[in-house]
Amino acid sequence: MTEDSTALTELPGWLPSLIRSLKLGYRAGPLLIAVAFGTTVAAAVPDALLALGFSMLGTNPAAALAMLAVLGVGGWLLATVSSRANRRFADRAAIVVEQHVACIQSTITTLEHHERPDVMDRISVLRDHAEALSELYQQLFWTLGALARLVITVGLLMAANPWFGLLGVIAVPTVLVSTWRSDAERRAEEAGAQHDRLAKHMFELGTTPGPAKEIRVFGVQDKIKDLRQRAWWRRHRTLSRARWRTAWWQAGAHALFGLAYLVAIASVVHQPTALLLVLAAGGRLAQYVANTVQTTQFFRTIWLDVSRRLAWLEDYAAAQRDAATQSPPDRLDTGIRLENVTFRYPGTTRTVLDDVTVTLPAGTTVAVVGENGAGKSTLVKLLCRLYSPTAGRILVDGVDLAAIDPQQWRQRVSGSFQDFFPFEYTAAESIGVGDLPRIDDPVALDAAAARAGGVPVPLPTQLGVTWENGVDLSHGQWQRVALARGFMRDEPLLLVLDEPTSALDAATEDALFERYARAKGPGVTVLVSHRLATVRMADLILVLDGSRLVECGSHAELMAADGRYAGLYRIQARAYGRTGS
């Protein structure tokens, strides 16, 4: 994939983005939307007309009191129904929105976007405010209600004196300044997103159990606190400058409106009825202007802005979605071939794999060895199609992997990774997600557990201390569960075992690899390990050094060649007390 194809685009326009978000929210409850809209906007009418009732107290107290009672009760009933309908709809919409955001990210074919800070800045803002989209309709209705109050109130003032309509005109700058201010703050928030992510990361380090041992042993509490504080201040300074710069303009706009309101009061001070109307309606006008500004600002900064980011993520995911439709073969005949494969992670210039050409024959076990940073795990990710080569290609039985539907390909891939995730389900479910159609198949679960050399707890056991009565496992025990998960699929075209036993002892790893090498299937099995003694049984051993493939052959062939592999093997053999070749 080229750099141009992943270029960060501008956020879509607010109106089409809003329409798309409204369509998404509409799925959660059309009837609730209709009730919420009607009651929220209708509640604005009696609230605004209260000023008219107050102005009648001097001329017709009885009628005024009756009118105020009807308006008060009616407004309360409408507001109550509106609040409940909006709240119930927001609860439903929250589920729809969160599922939608999660599904969008999962449809992106590769993991390249996780390597790009500019993309992650936008996604982090969306993730932090995704829940706000569930209240999009509610905020839209509140904004319309605030505008309705404003219009009715200005109409009442103009009924007393047409010139009082200028109060509504003079209120416009407060709205415009507020809109400009929200845009400035949004840009400042995005500019400081990387500092915000760092501050949150430091907070998680200091409050989660995983790093607790090393933090205390090495005494880095103050270091973490200082890093978090510096990151927080960098973000805060950016936002603070934007807020102070715009606050003066907003204060000036409000001062202008306040001065005009005082002039209006002074002009009718000798007209009791008009004075009551100006005091009641004008006073509420100031409140309605503030409410309109507030709801408009929130609507633009949070809901419209998040809508634009959601629309952008939808477009980004659609642009990255792979158009390949070819199905993978039912079984491998020749194998998988890498031709001049070069790879650099997005946004970097360092070459992780450089011009690698090699064939992985069908029905063989291939070991990949090399020092840290040599590109072993990257090679595995390219084979799984989690990334695309920067140059070169990968062929599956002669067909370019880029032409094969990525979802169908991954359905024929299985394995265990060194950075596995501890799924806190029952042990059976945590293993069974390795082959969802058979997640409840006890025979398949038992077979997968047996291939992994057994799992540490009975399959019905709830894993993870997050759950009541959940059992916590050591890192090595979690790794056994992850290993069993990788063995759920029968006869995959590609089985990758990327440091799958790094937390286990050497004897256990050796026994596991030897057992699996004897029972290899028709596909290709790729083993990644630092322990060279455990990969001797592999049919083919690839030696990576400094991003290049420097040696390739069986254990016997590589030892006879007396090259890089032989030297590393002898060093490890002496360290583990082994002899011979």
N, C-alpha and C positions, 0 to 999 in steps of 0.2 A: 504494500500500500504506500503510495507516495505521500510526501509531506503536504502537497496541495490538496489531496483528498481528505486530509484530516485537519485542514486549516480551521482555526477558530473563527466562526462567523459572528456578525453582529446579532444581537437579540432581535427576534421578530417584532413587528409592530404591535402596539398594545391592543388594538381593536381585534385583529384576527386571533391574537393569543387569548384574549378574554372570551371570545366566542368559543374557542376550542375547550377552554376550561369549563365554561358554562355547560357545554354539551357533555363533558365528562361528569360534572356534578348532577346533571339531569337524570342520569341513570339511577341515582340513589333514591329518588322518590318524587316523581312528577306532581302527585297530589299534594304532598307536603310543601312543595315549592309554590303552588298556586295559593294555598292557605296562607303561607308566610308572606307572600308578596301582597295579597289583598289586605291582610290585617296590619302589616307594618306600614304600608303607605297610608291606609285609611286612618291609622292612629295619629298621623300627623295633622289631620284636619281639626279634630276637637282640641288638640293641644294648641294649635295656632289661633283658633277662634276664642280662646280664653281671654285674650286681650280685648276683644269686642265686648264680652260680658262685663269685664271690669270697667270699661268706659261707660256702660249704661247705668252703673250704680248711682250716679248723681242725678239722673233723670227718671229712671224707672227701677227702683231697687228690687221690687218683687220679681219682675220679669228677668232682671239681671241675675238674681240669686237662682231662679229656676233654670235659667240657661247655663249658669256655671255648674249647677248640680248635674244636669244632663251631660254636659261636655266632660265633666270630671269622671262620672261613672262610665260613660261610653269610652272615653280615652283609656281608662284603666282596664276595662274588659278587652278592648282591642289589643292593648299592649301585652296583657297576660297571654292571650291566645298567640299573639305574634312571637313572644319569647319562647313559649313551649314548642311551637311549630318549628321555629328556627333552630332550637337546640336539638330537637329530635332529628331534623334533617341533617344537621352538622355531624351528629354521631354516625349516621349512616354514610354520609359522604366521606368521612375520615377513612373508613375502611376501603371505599372505592378508590380514593386518591392514593393512599399508601400502597395498595396493591398495584395500581397503575404505574407509579414511579418505580417500584421494585421490578416490575415486569419489563419496563422499558430498558433499564440497565442490563437486565439479564439477556435481552435480545441482541445486544452488541456482540458481534461475533468474537472479537479478540479482547484482550485485556490492555490494549495499548493506551486507552484513555486513562487508566489508573497511573500511567507513567508520566502524564502531562499535567504539570501544575496549573496551566491556564484552564484546562478542562475541569480539573478537580476543584478549582476555586469556584466555578459556577455551580458545579454539582453539590458542593458543600453548603452553599447558600440555599440552594433548592431543598436539600435534605433537612437543613435546620428549620426551614419554614414550610415544609410540605404540608404539615397539619393545618396551616392557616388557609390552605385552599379549600378545606372542608367548610369554611365559613364565608366562602366567596359570595354566595347568594345572599347570605345574611347581611354582609357589608354593602352589597349592591343595593339591597332594599332599604337599609338604613340611610345610605347616601341619597336615594330617591326621596325618602321620607324627609330628610333634612332639607333638601331642595324644595319640597312641597311646603314645608313650614316657612321657609324663607320667602317663597313667592306669595303665599297668603298674607304673611305679615307685611310685606312691602305693599301689597294691594290695600290692606287696611290703612296704612299710613297715607297712601296716595288718596284714599277716600276723604281723609281729613284735609290734606293739602297736597296737590299734585307735585309740588316741589320736594316733598318728603321722599319721593321716589328716588331722589339723588342719593339717599342713604344706601340704597341697594347698589347703586353704581359705585359709590365710594367704597363699598365692601369688596368689590371685585379685586382690587390690588392685594387684599389679604389672602384671597384664594390663589391668585397667580403666584405670589411670593411663596406661599406654602407649597405649591406644586414644584416650583423651582428648587426650593429647599430640600424637598424629598428626593429629587433627582440627584442633587449634590451629595446628600448623605448616602444614597444607594451606591454611587460611584466610589465614595470613600470606604464603604463597607466592603465592596468587592476588592478594592485595592489592599485592604488589610486582611483579606480572608486567609492568606497563608500564615500570618501571625496568629490569627484566631485558631487555626488548626493546630499550630504548635502549642499554644497555651492549653488547649483541650487535651492534647496528647500528654503534656506534662502533668496535668491534673489526673488523668487516668493512670499514669505511671505511679503517682503518689497515693492512689486510693484503691487500686485493684490488687488482689492477692498474688498474681503471677510474678511481678518483679519485686515483691516485698522483701524476699530473702536477700537478694543482691543489694537492694537499696540500703538495708540495715547493715549488712556485712561490710560493704564498702563505704558506708557513711556518706552517701550522695544526696541526702535529703535537702541540704541547703543548696546544692547545685541545681537540683530539679526545681526548687522553689524560686531561685534566682532566674533560671531560664524561663519559667512560666511568667514571672513578674515582668521580665524584659519584653517577652512576646506580647503580653497583655498591654503594656504601656505603649508599645509601638502601634498596636491596633487602635488603642484609645486616643493617642495623639492625632492620628489621621482623622478619626471621627470627630474629635473635639475641635480641631481646626475648622473642619467643614461646618460644624454646628455653630461655632462662634461667628464665623464669617457670614453665615446666612441669618443668624438670630437678629442682628441689627436691622436688616432689611424688614424682617417680619415685625419687629417692634415698631418701626416707623410706619408700616402699613396700618397696624392696629391703632397707633396714636392718631393717625389721620382720620380714621373712622370715629374714634372717640370724640375728637374735636367737632366733627360734623354733627354728631348726636347732641352735643351740648348746645350748638347753635340752633338746632331744631327745637329743643326744649325752650330756649330763651325766646323764640319767635312766637310761641303760643302760651306763654306764661299767664296772660290775661284772659285766656279762653278755657274755662274749666273742663268742658267736655273734650275738646281737642287735646288739652294738656294730659287728661287721664289716658286718652288713647295713645298719645306719644310716649308717656311714661311706661304704660303697660306693653304696647307693641314695640316701641323703640328699645325698651329694656330687654324684651325677649328677642328682638332683632339682633342685638349684640350677642346674646346667648346662641341664637340660631346660626349666626355667622361663624362663631367659634366652633359650634358643633359641625357645621358644614365643612369648615376648614379641616377640623380634626378627622372627620370621616373620609374626606377627600384625600387627606395626606396618608392616612392608614391604607386607604384603598389603593393609592398609587404606589406607596413604598412597599407594602407587603403583598396585597392581593394581586394587583396588576403586575407588579414586578416579578412575583413568583410565577404568575401565569405566563409571563414572557419567557422565564427560564424553563418552565415545563414545556412550552412549545418548542423552545430551542433544543431541549434534550430529545424530544420526540423527533425533530428534524435531524439532529445529529445521529441518533440511533438508526433512523431510516437511511441516512447517507452511508453509515458504516455497515448496514446490513448486507450480508453477502448474497449476491445474485446467483451463485452457483447452485445448480439443481441436479447434477449427476449423482447417482447413487454409488456408494462404495461397492466393491465386489463382495460376493457371498463368502468367498475364501480367497486367500492369497495363493497365487501360483508362482510368481517370481520373487516378490517381496517389495520392500520399500527402498527407494534409491534417492540419495541427496546429491544434487548436481550443482557444484559451485555455490553452495549456500553460504551467504554472508548475512550477518544480522547485527544491527545496532538498535538499542532501545530508543524509543521516541524522545526527541529533545536532547540527545547526547551525540557525541562524536566518537566515542570509544567503540571499537569493533569487538563484539563479544564472541562471535564466530566468524572466521575468515576463510572463505573459499573452500568449504568442506565438501568433498566428493567421496561417497562411499555407498556400498550396497548392503542392505540388511536382508539377507535371504529369508524367504518364507520358511517357517518351521524351525527357526534357530533361536538360541538365546544369545543376546548381544550384551556385553558388558561395556560400560563407558566409565573410564577412570581418568584421573587427573587431579591436579592440586585445586585448592579453592579458587574460584574465579576463572577457571579454565573454560567454562561454558557448558558444563555437563547438564545442569538443570535447564538451561536455555534450550539446549538441543531437544530435551524432552518436551518442553512447551511448544516448540515448533512442530514436533511430530503430532502433538495433540491438537494442533492448530489454534492454540491460544494466542499465538502471534503469527504474523506472516513474515517470510524472509525479506530482508532489505534488498537482496539480490539472489539470483539463482532460483532453484525450484526443488520441490520434493515430489517424487513420482510414486504412486501406489499401483503396482502392476502396470507400469507404463503410463498411467493417467496422472496428470498434474493434480496434486492435492488441492490446489486453488480452485479447480473445477468441480470438486466434490462438495455436495451440500454439507456444511459444517455440522449441523445437528445430526444428520444421518451418520456422518463419520464418527462423531463422538459417541453415538450409540453402539459403535463397534469397537470402542476404546475403553480400557479399564486400567486401574492401577492404584498405587498408593504414593503419596508425595511427602517429601520431607517436611513441608509446611502444611501438614494436614489440619483439618478443622475438627474440633471435638463437638460433634452434634449431640446436644443434650436431650436425646430421646431415650426410649428404652434401648437396652443393648441390641435387641433384635432389630429395632427400627434404625438405629445408627449404622448397623451393618447392612440392612436391607435397602437403604437408599442407594446402594451401589448398583441395584437393578430393580427399579421401582415396580415393574410388572410382577416381580416375585417377592415383594417386601414381606408378604405374609406366608410365604412358602417355607414351612419348617425344614423340609429336606434341603432346600437350597441354602438356608441360613446355617444349618449344621455343617453342610459341606464346605461353605466359605470359612466358617470358624476353624474347621479341621485343617484346611489348607494353610491357614495362618498360624497353625500350631496351637490352637485353642485361644479362647478369650478369658479374661480374668474373673468374670462374673456370670451368673446364669442369664440367659437371654431375656427373660422378662424384667430384669432389674432396671429401674429408672436411674439414668446416669445424670450427674450434675447436681451441685448443691443449690442451684437456682430453684429446684423443685423440692416440695415437701417429701421427705424420706428418700431424696435422691442421694446416690452414692458418688463420691468424688474418686477419681482414679489418678494414679501417678502418670507422668508423661509417657513412660514405657507401656503402661497398661492401655492408655488412650491410643498409643501407636498400634498395639495389637488389634484393637477394634477397627482402626482405620485400615490396617492391612487386610483384615477379613472383609471389609467393605470392598476393597479393590479386587477381591477374588470372587465376588458375587456373580459376575457375568461369565458364562461358559464360552470358551473358545473365542475370545475377542480377536479381531485382526491385529490389534496392538495392545500389549500389556506393558505398562511402564511401572517400574519399581524404583522410584527415585529416593535413595537413602531411606528405604521403608523400615529399617531396623536400627536406625542411628541411636535410639535410646535403649537398645537391647544389647546383651553381651555378645562377644564375638562368636562364641560357640553356638548360641541360638541362631545368629544370623547365618553362620556357615551351614548349619543343619537345614535351615529353611531354604536357602538358595540351592543347596545340593538336592533336596527333595523336589523342588520345583524344576530344576534343570533336567532331572530324569523324566519328569512327567510333562514335558513341554508339548504344546499343542500345535495346530497348523499355522498359527499366526506368528508374529514376531514379538519376542519378549525382550525388553530393554531393561537391564539392571544398572543402576548407578550406585557406586559404593566407593568409599575411601579405603576399605579393607581389601587389599589385593588378593589376600589368601582365599577370600570367599568367592572370588570370581574365576578361579582357575578352571572350573567346569564349564564355563561359557564357550559356545562354539566360536564366537568372534569377540575380540576385545579391541575397543577403540581407545586410543590414548590421546587425550587432548592436552595441549600445553600452550599457554599464551594465546588462546582463541583459535589455534590451528590444530588440525588432525596430523599428528606427527608419526603415529604408528598404527598398524592395523593387522591383526592376525590372531591365531589361537595362542594359548598360554605357552605351549611348547615352541611355537614358531617365534614368539616374541622373546622368550628366554634365550633361544638359540641366536637370535639377532644381537643380543647383548646391548640393547639400546636403552632408551629412556625407561621403558616398562621394567626391564630386567633390573636396572639400578634401583628403582623405587621398590620393587618386590624384595630384593635382598635386604634393603634397609628395614622394611617392615618385618621381614622374616627374623632378622636379628633381634628386633625390638620385642617380638612375640615369642622368641625362643624357638623358632622353626628352623629346620635344616633342609637341605636339598632344594630342588627346583620344582 
